Amino acid sequence: MSSRGELRCFPPDEAASLRRIRRYAVPGWMIERATERRLAGDWRGACAAANVDVTFDLSDVADHCGDDVAAALEDDLRHFAPDLLRWHLPRVLGGRTTLAPDWTVVLARYRPRAADERRRTTPYLHITTAPMTEGPQRIALRFSTLGVVERAAGAFGRDTGDWRYARHLWDVRHAAELRERCGGGTDRPPFFRADGTPRGAEDLPATDPGDGDPAARAEWATLLHQKGETQAAFAAAGVELDLTPPQKSGWYQADPERLLSGMALNHTRLEPEIRRQMSEGVGDRFLIAQHWRTYVLLEPTGPAGMLVRAVDRDDVKDEPILAAALWRRLPDLDLMRVGGVAADHLHPLVRESLFPALQVPEGPVGPPGPTAPAPVRVRCRGEWHEVAFRPGGLLRMPHSDEEQQRERAMRAFGGAVAGCFAVEQTWTSGEGRLPKALRAQRHELFLRAQHGDTPGVLALLDAGVDPRVRDAGGRTLLHVLNLLDHETLLPRLLAEGLDLEARDQRERTPLFVAVNDLGSKELVEALLAAGARLDVVDQSELSLAQLVRRYKRPDLAFLRERVLEEHPGVGAQWWDEWQDEQEQYDADDPDDEEELPS
């Protein structure tokens, strides 16, 4: 079961996404810095290192909820590993690597003081992800109510993950539980030995191994599932499966067997996890919401049994949803099975729990950092030429200065270029085809930018990567400054000659992207100070002033005022009229949700 084609329930685009996530989404320097601050007792510093924004103050918590709640919260925060949380958070996948947008993950519940009990609201420690799929990958850490009247232990919707009883995903005091919670035994996880080496086909169970070896039992159920024996896989885990379709009609109904066979289920952990939830008073039945209409219901039957069946969502509106982290196979183990990640490149807390016998040499922890780009061979004029980056970031080609000057003149007059010169043109324009190796180098640079890896981007530039690069969408590095530390990068990029008014394929300048894609006020001010133009619009003809209004950004009110004053009439008039109607509609239907304290 080591080849990519043999691993069912793991679509190729999902496998590729997870490989990139494990390499770029939580870089090693982030893990090291966050760990160093956490061990020093600086939980706020650990959050800052992991790009987690703290939105509350402990003194406010004491005022609103009492000293006992504040003390319990502070104790949890001292053991909070924001880098570990980021490692486990749900992702978009399907070819992407970014965090699931507009997602809430509840970490802990705290008993309020008597006044709050009368109001039946409960404060929670929770995180929220950003609203944009490709926007900044920062996380907000919050302590507040969730705007609902809850049952005794809390009940949350489909867009909220309940990790209150999954502390192994974020609390260092429980991180060692991961091996058991992913189906492992006392010394190893499924499909691997204690030192991280994979178990060969001859070592895997060929028949039901019984209950004595939890890891072997998990292997057996997973192997059956991946061979398409869905019913037998559940039976191997001691779970009864009812494949009767829900009693609804319509095109939207999912086939239960097909739905279940396409899920990366951790069969042997389903019953223990819902028993844990039941013991905490969360509910009596639980849902897996993988299809927009057809849900999977997990229902205990007696002291140790469990029934799994498909239901229509309208029939189970009030049942709690089981977080994917509690029913899904651990992605790290799936990736290791297909060679997508090495054990010593896992998050250290994950690695130590899964592989207690693995000896890791001293040095950098977590995923590997960037390396100097290697030369690339290009077919040019019937020969193979080697192109590479040289100091200063320009491509080095085996052509004389006169040849290069002649080709650039030809290109300026509209002539076609090929070979090495076509590669250079594509690199700086984003249009055309690049050799696979150069395409991978470009992809790494922009992936590191996407995940806020400023040190990684700087390391690649220091290694000689040409900063004039554009991605396939025509974006320059100036266009992605909203994702990075602009104080470090902006002066360097301007010194390299990058154009503040460069347009991507949607006709957006770097300043436009900063306003549209949740860039900070400080970034906007820095771009303005560098001379960015105010009268720009994109292909939708929206102006900067209209963007500020659209996204309700009071921090950029000064920008809106400047644009309206200095460039009256810029932007689409129809949009302002439409927005007036929307704001009037919102005023007639106010949102009454509450959030305390923040």
Residue pairs with C-beta under 8 A, 6 or more apart in sequence:
1 7
1 191
1 201
1 204
1 223
1 226
1 337
2 198
2 337
2 338
2 339
3 338
4 12
4 15
4 338
4 339
6 226
7 15
7 226
7 334
7 337
7 338
8 225
8 226
8 227
8 228
8 261
9 225
9 226
9 261
9 262
9 263
9 264
9 265
10 264
10 334
10 338
13 93
13 94
13 95
14 93
14 94
15 335
15 338
15 340
16 95
17 91
17 92
17 93
17 94
17 95
17 96
17 97
18 91
18 93
18 331
18 334
18 335
18 340
19 335
19 340
19 341
20 97
20 447
21 91
21 97
22 332
22 335
22 340
22 341
22 345
22 346
22 367
23 341
23 345
23 367
23 368
24 97
24 367
24 444
24 447
24 448
24 450
24 451
24 453
24 456
25 86
25 87
25 91
25 97
25 137
25 451
26 50
26 83
26 86
26 87
26 347
26 366
26 367
26 451
27 366
27 367
27 369
27 448
27 451
27 453
27 455
27 456
28 364
28 365
28 366
28 367
28 368
28 369
29 369
29 455
29 456
30 49
30 50
30 51
30 83
30 86
30 366
30 453
31 83
31 347
31 348
31 365
31 366
32 364
32 365
32 366
33 49
34 46
34 47
34 49
34 50
34 81
34 82
34 83
35 46
35 81
35 83
35 348
35 365
36 49
37 43
37 45
37 46
37 48
37 49
38 46
38 78
38 80
38 81
38 172
41 78
43 77
43 78
43 80
44 54
46 80
46 81
46 82
46 83
47 53
47 54
47 80
47 82
47 141
49 82
49 83
50 82
50 83
50 85
50 86
50 139
51 86
51 137
51 138
51 139
51 452
52 82
52 85
52 86
52 127
52 138
52 139
52 140
52 141
53 138
53 139
53 140
53 141
54 141
55 140
55 141
55 142
55 143
55 598
56 141
56 142
56 143
56 144
56 597
56 598
58 70
58 73
58 74
59 70
60 597
61 69
61 70
61 73
61 123
61 143
61 597
62 69
62 70
63 597
64 123
64 596
64 597
65 110
65 112
65 113
65 116
65 123
66 112
66 113
68 111
69 110
69 111
69 112
69 113
69 123
72 110
73 108
73 110
73 125
73 143
76 107
76 108
76 125
76 171
77 125
79 171
79 172
79 173
80 107
80 170
80 171
80 172
81 170
81 171
81 172
81 175
81 349
82 139
82 141
82 170
83 347
84 169
84 170
84 172
84 175
84 347
84 349
84 350
85 105
85 107
85 127
85 139
85 169
85 170
86 139
87 347
87 350
88 169
88 170
88 325
89 99
89 100
89 103
89 105
89 127
89 129
89 139
90 99
90 100
90 103
90 161
90 324
90 325
91 97
91 98
91 99
91 100
92 98
92 99
92 100
92 101
92 133
96 133
96 134
97 447
97 450
97 451
98 133
98 134
98 137
98 450
99 129
99 130
99 137
99 139
100 129
101 129
101 130
101 131
101 132
101 133
101 135
102 128
102 129
102 130
102 131
102 159
103 128
103 129
103 159
103 160
103 161
104 126
104 127
104 128
104 129
104 146
104 156
104 159
104 160
104 161
105 126
105 127
105 160
105 161
105 163
106 124
106 125
106 126
106 146
106 154
106 156
106 160
106 161
106 162
106 163
106 164
107 124
107 125
107 126
107 127
107 163
107 164
107 167
107 170
108 124
108 125
108 164
109 122
109 123
109 124
109 153
109 154
109 164
110 122
110 123
110 124
110 125
112 121
112 122
112 123
116 122
116 123
120 149
120 150
121 145
121 149
121 150
121 594
121 596
122 145
122 146
122 150
122 154
123 143
123 144
123 145
123 596
124 143
124 144
124 145
124 146
124 154
125 141
125 142
125 143
126 141
126 142
126 143
126 144
126 146
127 139
127 140
127 141
127 142
128 139
128 140
128 142
129 139
129 140
130 136
130 137
130 138
130 139
130 518
131 518
132 517
132 518
134 450
134 517
135 482
135 483
135 517
135 518
136 452
136 482
136 483
136 517
136 518
136 519
137 450
137 451
137 452
137 483
138 452
142 598
143 597
143 598
144 595
144 596
144 597
144 598
145 594
145 595
145 596
146 156
146 160
147 593
147 594
147 595
152 281
153 280
153 281
153 282
153 283
154 162
154 164
154 282
155 282
155 283
155 318
155 320
156 162
156 320
156 321
157 321
158 289
158 321
160 321
161 323
161 324
161 325
162 282
162 320
162 321
162 322
162 323
163 169
163 170
163 323
163 325
164 280
165 276
165 277
165 280
165 282
166 181
166 323
166 325
166 326
167 173
167 174
167 177
168 174
168 175
168 176
168 177
168 178
168 181
168 353
169 178
169 325
172 349
175 349
175 350
175 352
175 353
176 352
176 353
177 353
178 330
178 349
178 350
178 353
178 354
179 185
179 188
179 189
179 353
179 354
179 356
180 214
181 269
181 273
181 326
182 189
182 190
182 266
182 269
182 329
182 330
182 333
182 354
183 189
183 190
183 214
183 215
183 217
183 218
183 266
183 268
183 269
183 329
184 190
184 214
184 215
184 218
184 354
185 213
185 214
185 215
185 216
187 194
187 356
187 357
188 194
188 215
188 355
189 215
189 330
189 333
189 354
189 355
190 215
190 216
190 218
190 219
190 222
190 333
191 198
191 199
191 204
191 219
191 222
191 333
191 336
191 337
192 198
192 199
192 333
192 336
192 354
192 355
193 199
193 357
194 355
194 356
194 357
194 358
195 355
195 357
195 358
195 359
196 336
196 343
196 344
196 351
196 354
196 355
196 357
196 358
198 336
198 337
199 219
204 219
204 223
205 216
205 219
205 220
205 223
207 220
208 220
208 236
209 216
209 217
209 219
209 220
210 217
211 217
214 268
217 236
217 237
217 268
218 266
218 267
218 268
218 269
220 236
221 233
221 234
221 236
221 237
221 267
221 268
222 233
222 267
222 329
224 232
224 233
224 236
225 233
225 261
225 265
225 267
228 261
230 241
230 243
230 257
230 260
230 261
231 241
231 243
233 265
233 267
234 240
234 241
234 267
234 308
235 241
236 267
237 267
237 268
237 270
237 271
238 271
238 304
238 305
238 306
239 267
239 270
239 271
239 305
239 306
239 307
239 308
240 301
240 305
240 306
240 307
240 308
241 260
241 307
241 308
241 309
242 307
242 308
242 309
242 310
243 256
243 257
243 309
243 310
244 256
244 309
244 310
245 253
245 255
245 256
245 310
246 253
246 294
246 310
246 311
246 312
246 315
247 312
248 312
248 314
252 292
252 293
252 294
253 293
253 294
253 312
254 291
254 293
254 294
254 310
256 294
256 296
256 309
256 310
259 290
259 291
259 294
259 296
259 310
260 296
260 308
263 288
263 290
263 328
264 328
264 329
264 331
264 334
265 327
265 328
265 329
266 327
266 328
266 329
266 330
269 326
269 327
270 298
270 306
270 308
270 327
271 300
271 304
271 305
271 306
273 322
273 326
273 327
274 286
274 298
274 300
274 306
274 322
275 300
277 283
277 286
277 320
277 322
278 284
278 300
282 320
283 319
283 320
284 300
285 297
285 298
285 299
285 300
285 316
285 319
286 297
286 298
286 319
286 320
286 321
286 322
287 295
287 296
287 297
287 298
287 311
287 316
287 319
287 320
287 321
287 322
288 295
288 296
288 298
288 321
288 322
288 324
288 327
289 295
289 296
289 313
289 321
290 296
292 313
293 312
293 313
294 310
294 311
294 312
294 313
295 310
295 311
295 312
295 313
295 316
296 308
296 309
296 310
296 311
297 308
297 309
297 310
297 311
297 316
297 319
298 306
298 307
298 308
298 322
299 306
299 307
299 308
299 309
300 306
300 307
301 307
332 341
332 346
332 350
332 354
333 354
335 341
336 342
336 343
343 351
343 354
343 355
343 358
344 351
344 358
344 360
345 366
345 367
345 368
346 354
346 366
347 366
348 365
348 366
351 358
351 360
369 455
369 456
369 459
370 444
370 448
370 456
370 459
370 460
370 463
371 463
372 463
372 464
373 388
373 389
373 441
373 460
373 463
373 464
373 465
374 388
374 437
375 386
375 387
375 388
376 386
376 387
376 388
376 423
376 435
376 437
376 438
377 384
377 385
377 386
377 387
377 435
378 384
378 385
378 386
378 387
378 419
378 420
378 423
378 435
379 385
379 419
380 418
380 419
380 420
381 418
381 419
385 397
385 398
385 399
385 419
385 420
386 398
387 395
387 396
387 397
387 420
387 423
387 424
387 438
388 395
388 396
388 464
389 395
389 396
389 463
389 464
389 465
389 466
390 396
390 464
391 464
392 464
393 461
393 464
393 465
393 466
393 467
393 468
393 496
394 466
395 420
395 423
395 424
395 427
395 466
397 404
397 420
397 421
397 424
398 420
399 407
399 420
399 421
404 421
407 417
407 421
408 421
410 416
410 417
411 417
411 421
411 425
417 425
422 432
423 434
423 435
423 438
425 431
425 432
426 432
426 433
426 434
427 434
427 438
427 442
427 466
427 468
427 469
427 470
428 466
428 468
428 469
428 470
429 470
429 474
430 470
430 471
430 472
430 473
430 474
430 475
430 505
431 474
434 442
441 465
442 469
442 471
444 460
445 457
445 460
445 465
445 469
445 477
446 471
446 475
446 480
448 456
448 457
448 460
449 457
449 477
449 480
449 483
449 484
450 480
450 483
451 483
452 483
452 484
453 484
454 484
454 485
454 488
454 489
457 477
457 484
457 489
458 488
458 489
461 467
461 492
467 477
467 492
467 493
467 496
467 498
468 476
468 496
468 497
468 498
469 476
469 477
470 476
470 504
473 504
473 505
473 506
474 503
474 504
474 505
474 506
475 504
475 513
476 498
476 499
476 502
476 504
476 510
477 489
477 493
477 498
478 490
478 493
478 498
478 499
478 500
478 502
478 510
479 502
479 504
479 508
479 510
479 513
480 513
481 489
481 490
481 493
481 510
481 514
481 519
481 523
481 527
482 513
482 514
482 517
482 518
482 519
482 520
482 523
486 520
486 522
486 523
486 526
487 522
487 526
490 523
490 526
490 527
490 530
494 500
494 530
500 509
500 510
500 511
500 527
500 530
500 531
500 532
500 533
501 509
501 532
501 533
501 536
502 509
502 510
503 509
504 513
506 538
506 539
507 537
507 538
507 539
508 516
508 538
509 532
509 533
509 536
510 527
510 532
511 524
511 527
511 528
511 532
511 533
511 534
511 536
511 544
512 536
512 538
512 544
512 547
513 519
514 523
514 524
514 527
515 524
515 544
515 547
515 548
515 551
515 553
515 556
515 559
516 538
516 547
516 551
518 551
521 555
521 556
524 556
524 559
528 534
528 559
534 544
534 559
534 562
534 563
534 566
534 567
535 543
535 563
535 566
535 567
535 570
536 543
536 544
537 543
537 570
537 571
537 572
540 572
541 571
541 572
541 575
542 550
542 571
542 572
542 575
543 563
543 567
543 570
543 571
543 572
544 559
544 560
544 563
545 559
545 560
545 563
545 564
545 570
545 571
546 571
546 572
546 575
546 576
546 579
547 553
548 556
548 557
548 559
548 560
549 560
549 579
550 579
563 570
